[in-house]
Amino acid sequence: MKNMKLFSAVFSLFLCIECAFSNESVSMSNKRILPKVERRGGMPLMEALSKRQSIREYDYSKEISEQILAELLWATCGENRADGKRTAGSTLNKQSVSVYAVLEKGIYLYIPEENALKLVLEGDYREKTGMQPFVKDAAVNIVFVGDEKKLGVSNPTDSMLMLGVDAGLMSQNLYLYCASKGLGTVVRGSIDREAFGKLISLESHEKVLLAQTVSWPKE
Ligand SMILES: Cc1cc2nc3c(=O)[nH]c(=O)nc-3n(C[C@H](O)[C@H](O)[C@H](O)COP(=O)(O)O)c2cc1C
């Protein structure tokens, strides 16, 4: 028994180390460690800006690889500096907006400091991320959730404004990544905020702000 426990601990450690140096993702209990993100390359910025657009027609037969999932999340709000700051700025650097990835297999919380996804709810809940018909089949639906308590701005109008701007910066990062990769995306205000909040058991200070669909576009 003792040997089994030791074996299991060593095996888990091996998986972690392996994953950190490879492009494979590893699922450990309810955490999915994402592949390492390559920070070079992509389309020149002016070209990506020229191509940025909202796309709502997708090719649902094409999957999004784990590598692209890791990259799109990193582009949205991944850590880009050793001090823990991110690709998107945030009010008072409070990093009060969290990113949930709603995938076919479940709803996951993105953890930038670990380059990982934490399972929140198992199952296909993509259709709960919006009212438009494409959301239920699109490969990825991102949901931006702001935490008023974490932000700590007492005026409620200011608080919602700041959280909205924080989410907007992330959304534009994601738009530019999608433009650069040839992915389709659209940011959406149309999400039943209350219902989605209940689904993932948000507390009253946590607010669903926006959703954003990502999938390969229809040719
Ligand atoms: C805050 C915000 C909310 C939006 N909500 C929706 C939405 O619910 N559904 C949708 O199809 N598009 C939505 N859009 C996308 C806009 O319709 C789109 O950006 C606009 O038509 C301009 O098109 P473009 O993005 O291709 O430049 C939203 C955009 C923003 C900035």
The ligand as an ORCA input file, in Angstrom:
! r2SCAN-3c Opt
* xyz 0 1
  C     -19.923     44.765    -25.742
  C     -20.303     44.069    -27.028
  C     -21.385     43.200    -27.023
  C     -21.729     42.517    -28.184
  N     -22.746     41.605    -28.147
  C     -23.016     40.861    -29.233
  C     -23.992     39.845    -29.174
  O     -24.631     39.594    -28.158
  N     -24.193     39.078    -30.284
  C     -23.486     39.299    -31.449
  O     -23.717     38.564    -32.422
  N     -22.550     40.256    -31.530
  C     -22.285     41.051    -30.451
  N     -21.293     41.987    -30.506
  C     -20.489     42.131    -31.727
  C     -20.879     43.366    -32.500
  O     -22.145     43.184    -33.090
  C     -19.812     43.652    -33.557
  O     -18.593     43.927    -32.941
  C     -20.223     44.816    -34.448
  O     -21.325     44.488    -35.243
  C     -19.081     45.264    -35.365
  O     -18.651     44.165    -36.170
  P     -17.135     43.695    -36.176
  O     -16.808     43.149    -34.828
  O     -17.054     42.653    -37.251
  O     -16.296     44.892    -36.471
  C     -20.984     42.716    -29.374
  C     -19.909     43.606    -29.370
  C     -19.568     44.282    -28.215
  C     -18.375     45.212    -28.232
*
